[in-house]
């Protein structure tokens, strides 16, 4: 995953990204641009609609928290000796 992000090859995988707002995905996409001259500056990022709270979804974070827990559990590797 890390190597794909470095190359600019990433996707917002379902179901973890289903409830993430389009504004949040837009900000992340603009911050992960590999060409520094095209990437958002810190000032531009701070003025992004998502950072300003515009277009945020008004729903319970409980489902989001559960999805984060599922994601973290799926990343764990079992070592067998």
C-alpha positions in Angstrom: 0.0 0.0 0.0 2.8 2.4 1.0 4.6 1.9 -2.3 1.4 2.5 -4.3 0.8 5.8 -2.4 4.4 6.9 -3.2 3.7 6.3 -6.8 0.4 8.1 -6.7 -1.6 4.9 -7.2 -4.2 4.7 -4.6 -7.9 4.1 -4.3 -10.5 4.8 -1.6 -11.3 1.1 -0.8 -14.8 0.2 0.2 -16.2 -0.3 2.8 -13.8 1.8 4.8 -14.2 4.9 2.7 -17.9 4.6 2.0 -19.0 7.2 4.6 -16.1 9.6 4.0 -17.2 12.8 2.5 -16.3 13.8 -1.1 -14.6 16.9 0.4 -12.4 14.7 2.6 -11.5 12.5 -0.3 -10.7 15.5 -2.4 -8.4 16.9 0.3 -6.6 13.6 0.6 -6.2 13.3 -3.1 -4.7 16.8 -3.4 -2.3 16.1 -0.6 -1.1 12.8 -2.1 -0.1 14.3 -5.5 3.4 13.2 -6.1 4.5 16.3 -8.0 5.2 18.9 -5.3 4.5 21.8 -7.6 0.9 20.5 -8.1 0.3 19.4 -4.5 -1.6 21.6 -2.1 0.5 23.9 0.1 -0.1 24.0 3.8 -1.9 27.3 3.4 -4.1 25.9 0.6 -4.8 22.8 2.7 -5.9 25.0 5.6 -8.3 26.8 3.3 -9.8 23.6 1.9 -13.6 23.3 2.4 -13.2 20.1 4.4 -10.8 21.7 6.9 -13.2 24.6 7.2 -16.0 22.2 8.0 -18.0 22.9 4.8 -19.9 20.0 3.4 -19.2 17.7 6.4 -21.6 14.8 7.0 -23.7 15.0 10.1 -23.8 11.4 11.2 -22.7 9.3 14.1 -19.0 8.5 14.3 -19.8 5.1 15.8 -19.9 3.4 12.4 -16.7 5.1 11.4 -15.0 4.0 14.6 -16.1 0.4 14.0 -14.8 0.5 10.4 -11.4 1.8 11.7 -11.3 -1.1 14.2 -12.1 -3.6 11.4 -9.4 -2.1 9.2 -6.8 -2.2 11.9 -7.6 -5.8 12.7 -7.3 -6.8 9.1 -3.8 -5.3 9.0 -2.5 -7.4 11.8 -0.3 -10.3 10.8 -0.1 -13.5 12.7 3.4 -14.9 13.1 3.6 -18.7 13.3 6.8 -20.3 14.6 
